[in-house]
């Protein structure tokens, strides 16, 4: 989600948790190459975020810039969409996380 925060590039290294997850969905380590920086790599700027300090946000209708904290919309009633309601809810949840 670095781009959404204004970054030009975000790097998440493949750790053991990621390897375990990839393996659990059928992607073995022989299917990808892990890339890591050189031991002596230097950076102009390195920023580390503690994800505990970042509140989950949600884009509300009718623009992606209309964002609110998930806690601010807790309990929001969604109008009845008939039998397609679950499909629509799942679409938005998946869309926002990919």
N, C-alpha and C positions, 0 to 999 in steps of 0.2 A: 504494500500500500504506500510505498515511498513516493511514487509519482503523485498520488493524491495529496501528499503533503508538500509538494513542490520540488521534489528531488528529480534529478536527471537520471539517476541510476541508484538502484538498491541492490545490495548483495547479501544473500543469506547463504551461508556455507552449509554444505551437507554434513550434518552431524549424525550421531548414532540414532537419535529419535527420528530424523528424516529418513535415514536408511531403513529403519525398522518399518516405518509407515509405507515407504515405496515397496518394500518387499511384501508387505501384507496385501497390497493391491496388485501383486503380480509383476512388479518391475524390479528385476534383479540388478545388482550393481554392474553386471556386464552390459546392461543396456544404456548406461550413461557414463560420462566422464566427470568426475568431481574436479573442480578447479579451485585452487587455493592460491593466495598471494605468496610471493617469495618470503622467506624468513626475514630478510633485511628490507622488505618493501617499506617505502615511506609515503606519506599522504600529506597533501596540503592541509586538509581538514578532515577530521573524523568525528562524527556525531553518534553518540549512543543514546538510545531511548530506552527507558524502562517502561515496558508495555503496561505495567500496572497503573502508570500515571496517565495513560491515554484512554479516555472514555469512548466506548462504542458509539458511533454516530450512524444516523440513517438519513438517506435522502428522501424528502417528502415531495408530494406533488406540487407543482408540475415542473420542477427544474432540479437538476442535480446540485445546484448551489443552495437550494432550500433544505439545509441540513439542521437536524436537531439531535440532541443527545437522546439515546434510547431511553434513558431514565425520565426524560421530559415527556415522552409520549406513552409511558406505561399506562395501560388501561384504556388506551384509545379504542373506541368502537369503530369497527370496519363495517361499512354498509353491506347489507346482504347482496351477494353476487350470485345467488342461486347455487346450483350444483357445481359451478366452476370456481367457487370461492377457494377451495383448497388448492386447486391448480394455480390460481393467480398468486396466492400467498407464497407457495413454494417457488414460483418463478422469480418473484422479487427477492426472496431470501437468497436463492442460488445466484441470481444475477449480481447482487451486491457483494458477494464474497468471492467471485472469480475474476 
